[in-house]
Structures are given as structure tokens and as C-alpha cells.
Amino acid sequence: MVDNVILDERIALGFRANPVWKTTVVQAANGREIRNAAWSDPIMQYDFSYNNLPIEDARALAAFFHGRRGRQRAFLLKAYDDYELESEAIGTGNGVLTQFQAIKTYDAVNPWVRTIRHIKNGTLTVTVNGVPATVASYSSTGMITLATPPAGSAIVRATCEYYVPVRFNVDEFNVVVDGPQGRYGLVTGLSCVEVRA
């Protein structure tokens, strides 16, 4: 379960993404490899690396950490490495369908399609064959409902910002107060890991 709580986007600037896939590799006697993808999607990990954090932000981050009880409660993170869809194709109309899942596709040769679930309020726009469409609603699962069904073969595209559901990956918070008059904080060893629905 993910709390509908968003880490302050200014503080979220300090997190850097590290996508992690899980692949097993077995080498045969003749040297050939057999590679097996254990996961169909990576798990994103985020390390906090913001030095000289203003002390007010360090205190706010500490309070947020305590509110999540360390690793216990998941929350939403704006991952600045990858946080938006830009006219992303999310489906094709058939004259009946009005619901389309927000997705993001990476790589044209061997595409990986990522499901986008947590759309940032106030950022979503949708077009059908380049013409703005009316969005009736969208859910916390990233399902977008249009007011009218797109015509057959019409390309539906979405533009928005989104959050990643994560939890802290540690149960302790380390901060060193630094700088003149203790104006800055150095947070060390803090990381987050994506949680799957």
C-alpha cells in the first residue's frame, strides 16, 4: 500500500535513479551463455546525494522520514531523472474504447513499456490525432478516461508529469550539520526503492 503523500519536490531533487534489472546468466561448457530475465520490469532505486542541503530542508526531510516510520510506509517521489510523458502514445482508438492506461515506452529496437500509475494533478493533457481531447477522469492507477471514444485507428497521446511509489530503504536517518551558524545539513546513507503495486 502506498500513502498518497508526496515528498516535497524541492527536496526530491536530491535523489538520483539507479534502475535495477534481475537477469540470471548461466555459462555452458562451450562458453555460450543462457540469459534469463527474472523480472519483466526493473525496480528503481534512488540514492540521496544532495550536499549542503539548507538546514530547513534537512529538518523537513527528517520529519518526513519519521512520518514514514523509516521503511514502513511508502510514499510518492518525483524522480527528476525521469518524471514526465511528452506526447507519449498510450493507445489507438476503435470508436468504442474510452479508457487508456498511461504508459511510457523506452527503446525502439527492443521496447520496454512502463506502466505509469501516479499522474501529478493538474499536468495531464491528451490529444487524439493531434487534437486536444477532453479528459473525463483519471485514477490512481493511471487509467485515463476520455469523454468521447476516439475514432478507429486514431492515435491517443498523453503529456503529464508523474510520481514513482517508493519507500525508504533504511531505518536510520543520518545528518551532519555543517557550514557557518549551522545553516546546512549533509544527509548520508539515505536511499529509496520502488514498490510494486
Secondary structure by P-SEA (a helix, b strand, c coil): ccccccccccccccbbbbbbbbbbbbbccccbbbbbccccbbbbbbbbbcccccaaaaaaaaaaaaaaccccbbbbbbcccccccccccccccccccccccccccccccbbbbbbbcccccccbbbbccccbbbbcccccccbbbbcccccccbbbbbbbcbbbbbcccccbbbbbbbcccccbbbbcccbbbbbcc
